[in-house]
Amino acid sequence: MKPRQSKTLTITLDIPAGDSMAISMWTTLFLDQMFERAKLEVPNPSSTTMALGITNGISFGINIYQNPPNVTINSVDIVAMNYESAKNQIYMKAKNTGTGIGYCLYYLELTNLITGKVHKLKVKQFPILPGFSKELIFDLPKEIEKGPYSALGVLDFGNKEELHTAEMEFKIK
């Protein structure tokens, strides 16, 4: 394709039949820029000459997820939460304890325990495969006042009936 030209592609994935393939999986489809290779010209070739042809190009990947209809347990748990004062960050670790891919939204709400002022940090999202864990990092606002805080981590993993939360208290010095 030429620059600024577009093309519509149809991609068909064939998943083998049977219960052994009815599990959550993922793959990545890579699109690579292709070049017609020119003949490699080597000045003064000899038996000890080595030459390489290097061509810069662009490649990008598209993640593809499969979450089959037999997924019966949709659960992502918050398994840890702590404050790292040196980096002014809160870490929350999530683990997918279900049988399907969790498509999660998460955010953090901070409450100053003296003033009552609330900071709700930006909602973020991530997918997580069954059995895997992910560390979620929240950078605290630079303008946040010093003092004691309550942090409420909220994790929406796509279950219509429940959210998972974790709460902790810490002090910004």
Helices and strands as residue ranges (DSSP letters): G 19-21, E 25-32, E 59-66, E 76-84, E 89-96, E 102-112, E 118-120, E 124-128, E 133-139, E 147-156, E 164-172
